[in-house]
Amino acid sequence: MTFSLTIKTQDDLQAEALAELQVRIVASVDAHVENQAKSMGYNSAAALAGYRDSTVAAWASESQHFIAWRDAVWLAVYDQQSAHESAQTVPTINDMIDALPEWPG
């Protein structure tokens, strides 16, 4: 019988915790974007974005505004991640969500 013993260092544990936090942040931001689309009466963010080239001007406009907002949200997430990495701080999910651009509508 053989077995393997893995010893994790504090750095390993911190890296794992940060990776897990990253996954939770992405899921929370995805949910935030999805919730905005659903609050506007669409089944999903993808459905709303899909109206970008609609022949109905109001739907196309709403979709284009949503896409611009969604892009701004994700750019803000990446900016926050960079700022936290530079400062060597760990954000909370609530801090990340609270710092996102608000829906302009």
ABEGO torsion letter per residue (X at the ends): XBBBBBBBBAAAAAAAAAAAAAAAAAAAAAAAAAAAAAAAGBABAAAAAAAAABABAAAAAAAAAAAAAAAAAAAAAAAAAAAAAAAGBBBBAAAAAAABBBBAX
